[in-house]
Amino acid sequence: MSPTITTSSEANGNVSAATARAAASAAASAEAAGPQPVTMAKALNTALADAMSADSSVLVFGEDVGMLGGVFRITDGLTATFGEQRCFDTPLAESGIVGMAVGMAINGMRPVIEMQFDAFAYPAFEQIVSHVAKMHNRTRGAVKLPLVIRIPYGGGIGGVEHHCDSSESYYAHTAGLKVYTPATVADGYRMLREAIDSDDPVVFMEPKKMYWTKDSVDLSELRRLHEEGTTAGRGTEGRAAVARPGTDATLIAYGPSVPTALAAAEAAALEGRSLEVIDVRTIVPFDDETVCESVRKTGRAVVIAEAHSFASVSSEIVARVQERCFHYLAAPIRRVTGFDVPYPAPKLEKYYLPGVDRILDAVDDLQWEN
């Protein structure tokens, strides 16, 4: 039988479940109508609050996610609103965090856990591979594992190793896991709500350098669309997006590389080239249809990612496109990625990360003379 989840008891001075719902409703009502400048961090924070308000089995925990609100403040205010039983700090033990989440998910809860930084998740990797990814299959479908593992990832923040890894390939290679990575503020909200609703485990990769980017977004409208279950509010899983239409070549990117691809496409337009940009959105499941439709149209492609190129998600994308679009290709598919070295010191990361110039060089190398 699923346990009853409530907020912290009044004896401990925490808010009740009814108070939490009222506070969330008041916050929603206070939002200005229509699109407003919203950061990715705010969209993710709102998605967590809305999910916790809508479903009492959703709870959030991890290192410093409680009163501090997380290193990047993504969980800011959740403990004050929902109490310490539903948003709380844990010891510095990633394996223990994931192991506890597995037990909670098996027993009817929907835990959302934060790994704080990408490389900090490695101590929990055995739990993720051996239990999170395999529990549903191991029990012949009898046990579901509705668990979200939030991982801030990627570079561009002036951090060092263990703070700027791009570890998506490890999770994408592990059968039984879904892997999401939003590249826009609106998708941050939509995709996190969808991940929390999923009965399968989701590794939710958040591009940390994009936390403070802003888009004009109507969060109240996104909430309404999600709650109504419309196609516009849900259905991002396994569906790539055409971030910019074009006709000459396709730039395929995900997460933190999408803005870089868009900037390259903008620069290419000044030179007379029309580049289409595809935002993969969910690495697993992967949208072959949208990606390949674009490549068949343009005949040329460049895959862009911050992660190392060897044995990577970018390798898989190249292989899938080549298998499905071989007779449409006018040139070999190129890749622009991080180099196959450990993440460098902050002063060197601009040389390591894919940039507009490297992308444009790859586009120039697509055998236009033929």
Buried (B, 14 or more C-beta within 10 A) or exposed (E): EEEEBBBBEEEEEBBBBEBBBBBBEEBBEEBEEEEBEBBBBBBBBBBBBBBBBBBBBBBBBBBBBBBEBBBBBBBBBBBBBBBBBBBBBBEEEBBBBBBBBBEBBBEBBBBBBBBBBBBBBBBBBEBBBEBBBBBBEEEEEEBBBBBBBBBBBBBBBEBEEEBBBBBBBBBBBBEBBBBBBBBBBBBBBBBBBBBBBBEBBBBBBBBBBBBEBBBEBBBBBBBBBBEEEEEEBBEBBBBBBBBBEBEBBBBBBBBBBBBBBBBBBEBBBEEEBBBBBBBBBBBBEBBBEBBBBBBBBBBBBBBBBBBBBEEBBBBBBBEBBBEBBEEBBEBEBBBBBBEEEEBBEBEEBEEBBBBBEBBBEBBEEBEEEE
